[in-house]
């Protein structure tokens, strides 16, 4: 075991103070999350929706694109549980397949934002100097745009589609990931264990990625969960505005948008996709909130 | 601030060049004649290198000359100015709605933690994070516009011609935009008030025998409101970005809807100016809030 790893472990033990013997920080956090009531509600909602999304092609009662011309605007019934749309497509099947879009956009865009934002934040925070100055001024300019406006402009440039939507949402999220990481690194790099690693001659790259990174991972995890919720909401908004993922793909946002045109004759068309967005975003948000409490040693005792 | 402003102006300038197609056509619109294209190329030096074009554009912009809409030949400034009152009216009314909801809810839940008010507050803030604003709007349209027929589902009649209809048409957009803000404000008000209730001067006030009502109104509430008002200011930026979506839901003729219409019309000079003005307003609001924050709380000083 290298010096800095041992140092990290020691540090974690101190931070969590009276840790029961033999219980790792990870197990302790998992137990704290399991006791967190609203966090568990969020976890269950998210997992149920994830399973539904994964199984969607198998459990969807109809093909999401098949048009049943005789059954246009069929109200919810035993045949079509959530009714049909203007082409007689089954809305339940479209919502189930749509869950795959929401999950993918949320997961991929946040992964990209993390993969780019976190290293930039780590380096900027640790090295400071011109790299810090240039990147942070650049991110200041990006943050000067309201998130939705920035995403709209990027979509106007790239054109509609799933890939542009993922890119736009990732770009909107990079500055916050970088800023958050940078702030964490500022706080960490003055601590004794980093000083110790530096004193024994560990190279900067190793200090940044092996010594500091493991100590800021938990904050990132929380931020990723909450950002995924926001990303899914943003995709829905873009698709609602007609700039995101275009029909016939069953994006929840564009379903609500078209549903609005037929609100009088088929109110269910606008209602159900909106409920789907709400439950997924709320589930992820509650999960993120629970994770925040469970991963914070100071709050663990309160749960 | 200055580097961010320069970077923002560069980003907005680049919109025209990043959108696929010939920049002259992008500015002039698809129906431009050859003479118009030639005039534009001369005016903006579109055959010159990008930095030269940027400086020319920035010079024009600083003199307030943002160009003409080639769809209807009006100066873009005129078109945008026509839309500003609607957006300000919407944002202002939404702020009032938010205060009317959040103040009673936040205060009651802080005074009675664990009570039914507290539960409603928690539920309200969790829900409002997941519910997309556009869907809230559509549900309001469904209920009050189509089912109960109490309010017009969209549009904005002129106040001078139909004052009652005008105010009626304002209710739903203002509530949609206000509800999202109310959730944040309630949560903040509750925690801020709980902090104040914990202060020594509150205990002193109670100890010297003041009635609970006097303690609440004179000692607690006053000190709670100072930071809350600042937060309200801080959220004005959020109102602005929320307006982009809400205006689209209700066909409210504001600046946000103009952004999307400009994209739909491919009127890119209009889009460019509109985005620039929104971002400048956004930055100005954030700056003002920072300054006001310093005035309200003397502990905060800006170098």
Boltz contact constraints between the chains, C-beta under 6 A:
constraints:
  - contact:
      token1: [A, 137]
      token2: [B, 3]
      max_distance: 6.0
  - contact:
      token1: [A, 140]
      token2: [B, 4]
      max_distance: 6.0
  - contact:
      token1: [A, 141]
      token2: [B, 4]
      max_distance: 6.0
  - contact:
      token1: [A, 141]
      token2: [B, 7]
      max_distance: 6.0
  - contact:
      token1: [A, 141]
      token2: [B, 8]
      max_distance: 6.0
  - contact:
      token1: [A, 144]
      token2: [B, 4]
      max_distance: 6.0
  - contact:
      token1: [A, 144]
      token2: [B, 8]
      max_distance: 6.0
  - contact:
      token1: [A, 144]
      token2: [B, 279]
      max_distance: 6.0
  - contact:
      token1: [A, 144]
      token2: [B, 283]
      max_distance: 6.0
  - contact:
      token1: [A, 145]
      token2: [B, 279]
      max_distance: 6.0
  - contact:
      token1: [A, 146]
      token2: [B, 241]
      max_distance: 6.0
  - contact:
      token1: [A, 146]
      token2: [B, 282]
      max_distance: 6.0
  - contact:
      token1: [A, 148]
      token2: [B, 241]
      max_distance: 6.0
  - contact:
      token1: [A, 148]
      token2: [B, 244]
      max_distance: 6.0
  - contact:
      token1: [A, 149]
      token2: [B, 278]
      max_distance: 6.0
  - contact:
      token1: [A, 153]
      token2: [B, 275]
      max_distance: 6.0
  - contact:
      token1: [A, 156]
      token2: [B, 263]
      max_distance: 6.0
  - contact:
      token1: [A, 157]
      token2: [B, 18]
      max_distance: 6.0
  - contact:
      token1: [A, 157]
      token2: [B, 19]
      max_distance: 6.0
  - contact:
      token1: [A, 233]
      token2: [B, 132]
      max_distance: 6.0
  - contact:
      token1: [A, 236]
      token2: [B, 132]
      max_distance: 6.0
  - contact:
      token1: [A, 237]
      token2: [B, 245]
      max_distance: 6.0
  - contact:
      token1: [A, 240]
      token2: [B, 134]
      max_distance: 6.0
  - contact:
      token1: [A, 241]
      token2: [B, 248]
      max_distance: 6.0
  - contact:
      token1: [A, 241]
      token2: [B, 260]
      max_distance: 6.0
  - contact:
      token1: [A, 256]
      token2: [B, 135]
      max_distance: 6.0
  - contact:
      token1: [A, 260]
      token2: [B, 138]
      max_distance: 6.0
  - contact:
      token1: [A, 263]
      token2: [B, 142]
      max_distance: 6.0
  - contact:
      token1: [A, 264]
      token2: [B, 146]
      max_distance: 6.0
  - contact:
      token1: [A, 267]
      token2: [B, 142]
      max_distance: 6.0
  - contact:
      token1: [A, 270]
      token2: [B, 138]
      max_distance: 6.0
  - contact:
      token1: [A, 274]
      token2: [B, 135]
      max_distance: 6.0
  - contact:
      token1: [A, 277]
      token2: [B, 132]
      max_distance: 6.0
  - contact:
      token1: [A, 278]
      token2: [B, 130]
      max_distance: 6.0
  - contact:
      token1: [A, 278]
      token2: [B, 131]
      max_distance: 6.0
  - contact:
      token1: [A, 281]
      token2: [B, 130]
      max_distance: 6.0
  - contact:
      token1: [A, 282]
      token2: [B, 130]
      max_distance: 6.0
  - contact:
      token1: [A, 285]
      token2: [B, 129]
      max_distance: 6.0
